[in-house]
Amino acid sequence: MSAFFVDSSAIVKCYMDERGSEWMRAAALPDSGNDVFISRLASVEIVSSIARRSRSLTDQDAAALYDAVKFDVDNLFSIVEFNEGLATSAMAIARTYGLRALDAIQLSSALKLQSLRSAPGLPTLTFITADGELAAAAVAVGFKVIDPSQQEP
């Protein structure tokens, strides 16, 4: 069993067919035994990504994807909520690493989660992202990083 904090660039691969989708879907499946954590913000980013790409989808297919995202956010993924403390941390991360605002929030969320998961016996949190700049910052703060688009299915 593994514990993954998955950013938006990676978790969207569960819903849209692109490089790394097969690996990401397998890692996020309930029967994988993995704990999958996302920022509350990721749910908005997933829907935004689907909406931007919906020109290539039928209305019915887009609606099914939106329903799947809602179901997974409510039932499958563990959510890291955004709050004032995360905002303060994200500002420092943005300043230090030059990340975009939403990426700084993602990394801040993972760091918060990591600090809460320090109990013995819990698997080490791995940061999953397909964003190179965010991956570099995550490595700089001590995370093991996996890019699903670089993984074999």
C-alpha positions, 0 to 999 in steps of 0.5 A: 500500500502506498500513500499518494498526494496527487496534483491536478495535472496527474489526477485529471489523467483518471478522466481524460485519455492522455499519456499516463492515464492507464498508470494513474487510473490503476494507482487510484483504483479503490482495490489498489490499496493506495491512499489517494489524497488531493487538494480541494482545489484539484476538483475544480481544476479537474472540472475546468480541464474537462470543460476546456476539452469538452469540444471533443466530447459529446454532452453526454460524455462530458456529463458522465465525466463530471458525475465521475469526478463528483463521485470520486471526490465524495467517495474515493479520494481523501481531501485536503481542505484549503484554509488560511494556514495553507494560504500563508504556506502557499505564499511562502512556497510561491515566493521561494520556488516561483510557482504559480498560485495553484501549484503553490497551494498544491505543494502546501497541501501536500506538506500539511498532509505530510506533517499530519501523517508522521505517525509510525507505520504510515507509508511515506507520502509520494507526490504525484504530478505531471508538472515539471516545475511543481515536481522540482519544487516538491523534490526540493522540499523532500518529496519522492515524486512520480510523473505518471506520464513517465510510467509504464502502464 
